[in-house]
Amino acid sequence: MDSKQKILIVGDVNGKFSAFFARIENVNKKTGPFDLVLCVGSFFGPCPELTVLEEFKAGRKSVAIPVYILGPVDEASAKNFSALTEGDICPNLSYLGKRGIFSTSSGLKIAYVSGLEAEGSSASGKVPDWKFTKEDAVAVRDSCFASKSNMGDYRGVDLLLTSQWPAHLKEDVRNGSKAVAWLADAVKPRYHVCGLNGEYYEPPPYRNKTDKNTQMELATRFIGLGEFANPEKKKNIYALNVTPVEKMRIIELIQKTTDETPSPYTELNLSEDGNAAKEDRGNQYFYDMNNSYDDNRGQKRRSQGNRGISGNQNDQKRQRPTFDQEKCWFCLSSGSIEKHLIISVGEHFYLALAKGPVNETHILILSITHIQNASLLSPEQWAELKKFKLALTQFFKDREETIFLYERNYKTGHLQINAIGVDNNVAWKIKHVLEDKSEEHGIKLETMPKPASPSELPQKTPYFVAELPDETIMFTKQMKNFPLHFGREIICADNLLNCEEKIDWRQCNLDRDEEDTMAKRFRESYKPYDFTL
């Protein structure tokens, strides 16, 4: 079933009701059917054709498609809304209200704020009906987040409708609103549509920065529409075919385009008490994945203390690495990822051939968005991770091999689980090799049943976890001076894969053509097990 909705968005109608209703009916016949029409800017205008509207109110004429409008933008137009709170003006013509979230039957989420920004806050006195306050912007933000129990998975909203343009969008914005800019930055709509300025403006999409509410770098396309039926013929009607964000795959939401730009609102902040201020987005601290692979930078690592968050007070005082998703090797939206290595992409995870693989079936299970380790997963993410593990387990089983899985949550900023097959005849030795190698390095390993949820993994601490064939795991939280290649030492041991020369991944680097061939070969052999197809 197609979940897309065809919608029309119209700029300031300015009371030209006869031409407006005729136009949308004509467009609907020629290129529809459309599911709904959304109007931004001034709907009534200074001289509305009220007699025409009375024909629709009396039922002598009908509106062809459901039309939803924003509220007044000045004192004159406010008189036409005086008897309305929200709801039907006439059949198929509805006032959305001052601000809120409108959800369609197909799941489309439309955030909106009517009117112009008032100076100060609602606490400073009565606010005219055609004005909105910073508190209104905060309330809309809160409504967008209200249904999210796990804010790390926030996907944005489908549309943000405001009559007033946001400040900071471009240098010469006329009557730009800081509150609208802050709201757009906070709720991260796929489309932000405005009216009022009598200008058609559609710059390239901009990429929102991650924040505490989402680790996904979502994109927003701004659309400023001209007045309906303007003599200069500036674009004033915009058609969209939209799949609700909640029904899109994550890979589609974070897909980058060649013409996109950074967010224009990076430095803007609006505190909840209504005071404008500059925003320090704060650093997000992760283990420095790139440094951990560079022996020549060891002295620099020690001087900067890039050892992650250990809880030690001395560590807390040291400079921490700042996470940059664009440079992360494993974030699917990153420009640094080597996409030719990708095998399969799900909703939350993807499979890729390991860089510097031990053999042709050495695979990584990786989170699509930036999640540091498996203990931080939501129930939905954990469920899909299990599906990938089961698919790979069956893949290796049909090759008469036993899967060996391990995760090192230490000096790496992105969740990555290594998966590799070990011949069934020697798989029983995995536990013994783990014990021998841990003793060799002075590491104390503990054993526990296979975790049923992320909460059963070590919490808020670095760790190493290995999953054994007998449905148990061996793990350690003793990570001081932990050998970064410990997992590969197990795999490459002489009584398992017997290839100790491959312990260091850098000694196994392949050229691009070899990697491409190897990935294509695995992709083809894995197809019967790939539940994402």
C-alpha positions in Angstrom: 0.0 0.0 0.0 1.4 3.4 -1.1 1.8 5.6 2.0 2.7 8.7 0.0 0.4 11.8 0.2 0.0 14.3 -2.7 -0.4 17.7 -1.3 -0.6 21.3 -2.6 0.8 24.2 -0.7 -0.3 27.7 -1.6 1.1 31.1 -0.7 -0.9 34.2 0.4 -4.4 33.8 -1.0 -5.3 37.4 0.1 -9.0 36.8 -0.1 -9.1 36.0 -3.8 -11.4 33.1 -3.1 -13.1 32.8 -6.5 -9.8 32.3 -8.4 -8.3 30.2 -5.6 -11.0 27.6 -5.4 -11.3 27.4 -9.2 -7.5 27.0 -9.5 -7.1 24.1 -7.0 -10.1 22.4 -8.5 -8.5 22.7 -12.0 -5.1 21.5 -10.7 -6.7 18.6 -9.0 -8.4 17.5 -12.2 -5.3 17.8 -14.3 -2.5 16.4 -12.1 -4.3 15.0 -9.0 -6.0 13.7 -7.2 -4.4 15.5 -4.3 -5.1 14.6 -0.6 -5.1 18.1 0.8 -4.2 21.7 0.3 -2.2 23.8 2.8 -2.2 27.6 2.8 0.5 29.7 4.4 0.6 33.5 4.7 -2.4 35.7 4.7 -5.6 33.8 3.7 -8.1 36.6 4.0 -6.0 39.6 3.1 -7.2 43.2 3.3 -10.2 42.9 1.0 -11.5 39.4 1.0 -14.3 38.2 -1.3 -16.6 37.3 1.6 -19.7 37.0 -0.7 -17.9 34.2 -2.6 -17.0 32.5 0.7 -20.7 32.7 1.7 -21.6 30.6 -1.3 -19.4 27.8 0.1 -20.7 28.2 3.6 -24.3 28.0 2.4 -23.5 24.8 0.4 -24.2 26.3 -3.0 -20.6 25.6 -3.9 -18.2 23.0 -2.7 -14.5 22.9 -2.0 -12.9 20.2 -4.2 -10.1 19.1 -1.8 -9.7 19.5 1.9 -8.0 22.9 2.5 -6.2 23.8 5.8 -5.2 27.4 6.5 -3.1 29.2 9.1 -4.4 32.1 11.3 -4.4 35.9 11.0 -1.3 37.9 10.3 -2.6 41.4 11.1 -5.4 43.2 13.0 -7.6 43.5 9.9 -7.5 39.8 9.0 -8.0 38.8 12.7 -11.6 40.0 12.5 -12.4 37.2 10.1 -11.2 34.7 12.7 -13.0 36.2 15.7 -15.7 33.6 15.7 -13.3 30.7 15.1 -11.1 28.8 17.5 -10.2 26.0 15.1 -12.2 23.7 12.8 -14.4 24.1 9.7 -15.1 27.5 8.2 -17.2 25.6 5.6 -17.1 21.9 4.4 -13.5 21.1 3.3 -12.1 24.4 4.5 -10.6 24.3 8.0 -8.6 26.6 10.2 -5.7 24.8 11.9 -5.5 27.0 14.9 -2.8 29.2 16.4 -0.2 26.5 16.7 0.2 22.8 17.1 0.7 19.5 15.3 -1.7 18.2 12.6 -1.5 14.5 11.8 -3.2 13.1 8.7 -4.7 9.6 8.5 -1.7 8.3 6.6 0.7 9.5 9.4 1.9 12.8 7.9 2.9 15.1 10.7 2.6 18.8 10.1 3.8 21.3 12.7 2.5 24.9 12.4 2.6 28.4 14.0 0.2 31.1 12.8 0.8 34.8 12.8 3.8 37.0 13.5 6.3 36.9 16.4 5.4 39.1 19.3 8.1 41.1 21.1 8.9 39.6 24.6 6.8 36.7 26.0 3.2 36.1 27.0 4.1 37.0 30.6 4.7 40.6 29.6 1.1 41.2 28.8 -1.8 40.4 26.4 -0.7 39.1 23.0 -2.8 40.1 20.0 -4.6 37.3 18.2 -2.3 37.6 15.1 0.9 37.3 17.2 2.7 34.3 18.6 5.2 34.2 21.4 8.4 32.3 22.1 6.4 30.1 24.4 4.2 29.1 21.5 7.4 28.0 19.6 8.5 26.0 22.6 5.1 24.4 22.9 5.2 23.2 19.3 8.7 21.9 19.8 7.5 19.9 22.9 4.5 18.6 21.0 6.8 17.2 18.3 8.8 15.4 20.9 5.9 14.3 23.1 5.5 10.8 21.6 9.1 9.9 21.6 10.2 7.7 24.5 13.7 7.4 23.0 14.7 10.8 21.8 17.8 9.4 20.1 15.5 8.1 17.4 13.7 11.4 16.7 13.1 11.6 12.9 11.8 15.1 12.6 8.4 16.1 11.2 7.2 16.1 7.6 6.3 19.8 7.3 6.6 23.0 9.3 4.2 25.7 8.2 4.8 29.3 9.3 3.5 32.5 7.7 6.6 34.4 8.9 10.0 33.6 7.5 12.8 32.5 9.8 15.6 34.9 10.7 19.2 33.9 9.6 17.9 31.9 6.6 19.7 34.4 4.3 21.3 37.8 4.8 18.4 39.9 3.5 15.4 38.2 5.1 12.5 40.7 5.5 10.8 40.6 8.9 12.5 37.3 9.9 11.5 35.7 13.1 14.2 34.3 15.5 11.5 32.1 17.2 10.6 30.5 13.8 14.3 29.9 13.1 14.8 28.3 16.5 11.7 26.1 16.0 12.9 25.0 12.5 16.3 24.1 14.0 14.6 22.2 16.9 12.0 20.1 15.1 14.0 19.5 11.9 11.2 19.4 9.3 11.7 17.8 5.9 10.0 20.8 4.4 9.6 24.3 5.9 7.1 26.5 4.0 6.4 30.2 4.5 4.4 33.0 2.9 4.0 36.8 3.5 7.1 38.1 1.9 5.8 38.0 -1.6 8.8 36.1 -2.8 9.4 32.7 -4.2 12.6 31.3 -2.7 13.8 27.7 -2.7 17.5 27.3 -1.8 19.3 23.9 -1.8 18.4 21.7 1.2 20.4 22.3 4.4 21.7 19.6 6.7 20.7 19.9 10.3 23.3 19.2 13.0 22.8 16.3 15.4 21.8 17.2 19.0 20.6 15.6 22.2 17.3 14.6 20.5 18.7 12.8 17.5 22.0 11.5 16.1 20.6 11.6 12.6 21.7 14.5 10.4 18.3 15.2 8.9 17.9 17.5 5.9 15.4 20.4 5.5 14.2 22.0 2.3 13.0 25.6 2.8 10.2 26.9 0.4 9.1 30.5 0.4 6.0 31.1 -1.7 4.8 34.2 -3.5 1.3 35.6 -3.3 -1.4 33.7 -5.0 -2.1 35.0 -8.6 0.6 37.6 -8.3 1.2 39.7 -11.5 4.9 38.9 -11.6 3.9 35.2 -11.8 6.3 34.2 -8.9 5.7 30.6 -8.0 2.9 30.5 -5.5 1.6 26.9 -5.7 3.9 24.0 -4.8 3.1 20.3 -5.2 4.6 17.6 -3.0 4.5 13.8 -2.9 5.5 13.0 0.6 6.0 9.7 2.5 5.6 10.2 6.2 8.9 10.3 8.1 7.8 7.5 10.4 7.3 5.2 7.4 10.7 6.0 5.8 13.8 4.0 6.1 16.6 5.7 8.0 18.9 5.4 5.0 16.4 7.5 3.0 16.1 10.1 5.8 19.9 10.7 6.0 20.7 10.4 2.3 22.8 13.3 1.2 22.6 15.3 -2.0 25.4 17.0 -3.9 23.9 20.5 -3.6 23.0 20.6 0.1 24.4 23.3 2.5 25.1 23.5 6.3 22.3 24.6 8.6 21.9 28.4 8.7 20.8 28.2 12.3 23.9 26.6 13.9 24.6 29.4 16.3 21.0 30.3 17.2 19.5 29.5 20.5 16.2 30.4 22.3 16.0 29.6 25.9 12.6 28.4 27.2 12.2 31.6 29.3 12.1 33.5 26.0 15.6 35.0 26.2 17.7 34.9 23.0 21.2 33.7 23.4 24.1 32.1 21.5 24.1 28.3 21.7 27.1 26.3 22.7 26.1 23.0 21.3 28.6 21.2 23.5 31.0 18.5 22.6 29.9 14.9 22.4 32.6 12.7 23.7 33.4 9.4 22.2 36.5 7.2 22.1 38.8 8.4 19.4 38.4 5.7 16.7 40.8 7.2 14.2 43.7 7.8 16.7 43.5 4.2 17.9 44.7 3.0 14.6 47.7 5.3 14.2 50.8 4.2 16.1 52.7 7.3 15.1 50.3 9.4 17.1 50.6 7.5 20.4 52.4 10.3 22.2 49.8 12.8 21.2 47.0 10.5 22.4 48.7 10.2 25.8 49.2 13.9 26.2 45.5 14.7 25.3 44.1 11.9 27.4 41.8 10.5 24.7 40.9 7.5 26.7 37.1 7.9 26.8 34.9 8.5 29.8 36.0 6.3 32.6 34.6 8.0 35.6 38.1 8.8 36.9 38.3 12.5 38.1 41.7 12.9 36.5 40.4 11.7 33.1 37.5 14.1 33.4 39.9 17.1 33.4 41.6 16.0 30.2 40.8 17.3 26.8 38.4 14.9 25.0 38.0 14.2 21.3 35.1 16.0 19.7 32.9 13.8 17.6 32.4 14.8 13.9 29.9 12.6 12.2 31.0 13.8 8.8 34.5 12.2 9.5 33.2 9.0 11.1 34.3 5.9 9.1 31.0 4.1 9.8 28.1 6.6 9.9 26.1 5.8 6.7 25.5 9.5 6.1 29.2 10.3 6.4 31.3 11.4 3.4 34.1 9.2 4.8 32.3 5.8 4.4 33.5 3.4 1.7 30.1 2.4 0.3 31.5 -0.3 -2.0 32.0 -2.4 1.1 28.3 -2.4 2.1 26.5 -5.7 1.9 23.0 -5.1 3.2 21.1 -2.1 4.8 18.2 -2.5 7.2 16.3 0.1 9.2 18.8 0.6 12.0 21.9 -1.5 11.0 23.9 -2.4 7.9 26.4 -5.1 7.1 29.8 -4.3 5.5 32.9 -6.2 4.6 35.6 -5.5 7.2 38.4 -3.2 6.2 41.5 -5.3 6.2 39.5 -8.5 6.5 40.9 -11.7 8.0 39.2 -13.6 5.2 36.5 -13.1 2.6 33.6 -13.6 5.0 34.8 -11.2 7.7 31.8 -9.0 8.2 31.0 -6.0 10.4 27.5 -5.3 11.8 27.2 -1.5 12.1 24.6 1.0 13.3 23.4 3.3 10.6 23.4 6.3 12.9 26.0 7.2 15.4 25.5 5.0 18.4 28.6 4.2 20.5 27.8 0.7 21.7 25.2 -2.0 22.0 24.2 -1.2 25.6 22.7 2.1 24.3 20.3 0.5 21.8 16.5 1.0 21.8 14.3 -2.2 21.8 13.6 -1.7 18.1 17.3 -1.4 17.3 18.1 -4.4 19.5 15.5 -6.5 17.7 17.0 -5.7 14.3 20.5 -6.4 15.5 19.3 -9.9 16.6 17.8 -10.5 13.1 21.2 -9.7 11.5 23.0 -12.0 13.9 20.5 -14.8 13.2 20.8 -14.3 9.4 24.6 -14.5 9.6 24.5 -17.4 12.0 22.5 -19.4 9.4 24.8 -18.2 6.6 27.8 -19.6 8.3 26.0 -22.7 9.5 25.2 -23.6 5.9 28.9 -23.3 5.2 29.6 -25.8 8.1 31.0 -23.0 10.2 30.2 -21.5 13.6 29.8 -17.7 13.9 32.0 -15.8 16.3 30.8 -12.3 17.3 32.6 -9.7 19.3 32.3 -6.0 20.2 35.0 -3.8 21.5 33.6 -0.7 23.2 36.9 1.0 23.8 38.7 3.6 21.7 36.0 3.5 19.1 33.2 6.0 18.6 30.8 3.9 16.6 29.1 0.6 17.3 30.7 -2.2 15.3 30.3 -5.9 15.9 32.7 -8.3 14.1 31.3 -11.5 12.7 33.4 -14.3 11.2 32.9 -18.0 10.6 35.1 -20.6 12.3 35.2 -24.2 11.0 32.8 -26.4 13.0 35.6 -28.9 13.8 37.6 -26.3 15.8 34.8 -23.9 17.0 34.9 -25.6 20.4 38.3 -24.1 20.9 37.1 -20.5 20.8 36.5 -20.4 24.6 39.9 -21.9 25.4 41.7 -19.4 23.1 39.8 -16.6 24.7 41.0 -17.8 28.2 44.6 -18.3 27.0 44.8 -14.9 25.4 43.2 -13.1 28.3 45.7 -14.8 30.7 48.5 -13.8 28.4 47.4 -10.1 28.6 46.5 -10.2 32.3 42.8 -9.6 31.5 40.1 -11.1 33.7 37.1 -12.4 31.7 33.7 -13.1 33.2 31.0 -15.4 31.8 27.3 -14.8 31.7 24.2 -16.0 29.8 23.6 -14.4 26.4 21.9 -11.0 27.1 18.2 -10.7 26.3 18.3 -6.9 26.2 20.8 -4.0 26.0 20.4 -3.4 29.7 22.1 -6.7 30.5 25.3 -5.5 28.8 27.9 -3.5 30.9 26.5 0.0 31.4 28.2 3.3 31.1 31.7 1.8 30.9 34.1 0.6 28.2 33.9 -3.2 27.6 34.8 -6.1 25.4 32.2 -8.8 24.7 32.5 -12.1 22.8 29.6 -14.4 22.0 30.4 -18.1 22.3 28.8 -21.0 20.4 27.2 -22.3 23.7 24.9 -19.3 24.0 27.0 -17.6 26.7 29.2 -14.5 26.5 32.6 -13.7 27.9 33.2 -10.1 28.7 35.6 -7.7 30.6 35.3 -4.2 31.8 39.0 -4.2 32.6 40.0 -2.0 29.7 43.2 -0.2 30.9 45.9 -0.9 28.3 43.5 -3.3 26.6 45.0 -4.6 23.3 43.1 -3.0 20.4 43.5 -6.2 18.3 42.4 -8.6 21.0 39.4 -9.9 19.0 41.5 -10.5 15.9 44.1 -12.3 18.1 41.4 -14.8 19.0 40.3 -15.3 15.4 43.8 -15.6 14.0 45.2 -18.0 16.7 47.1 -21.0 15.4 44.5 -23.4 16.7 41.6 -21.5 15.1 42.1 -19.8 11.7 45.9 -20.1 12.0 46.8 -16.8 10.4 48.5 -14.8 13.1 50.1 -12.6 10.5 46.7 -11.0 10.0 46.2 -9.8 13.6 46.9 -6.2 12.6 44.2 -5.1 10.1 46.6 -2.8 8.4 48.7 -5.8 7.2 45.6 -7.1 5.4 44.7 -4.0 3.4 43.4 -4.7 -0.1 43.2 -2.4 -3.1 39.9 -1.0 -4.2 39.3 -3.5 -6.9 40.0 -6.5 -4.6 37.6 -5.1 -2.0 35.0 -4.5 -4.6 35.2 -8.0 -5.9 35.2 -9.6 -2.4 32.2 -7.5 -1.4 30.2 -8.4 -4.5 31.0 -12.1 -4.0 29.8 -12.0 -0.4 26.7 -9.9 -1.3 25.7 -12.6 -3.9 26.2 -15.5 -1.5 24.4 -13.8 1.3 21.2 -12.9 -0.7 19.2 -16.0 0.4 19.6 -14.9 4.0 19.1 -11.2 3.5 15.8 -10.2 5.2 16.1 -6.6 4.0 15.5 -7.5 0.4 
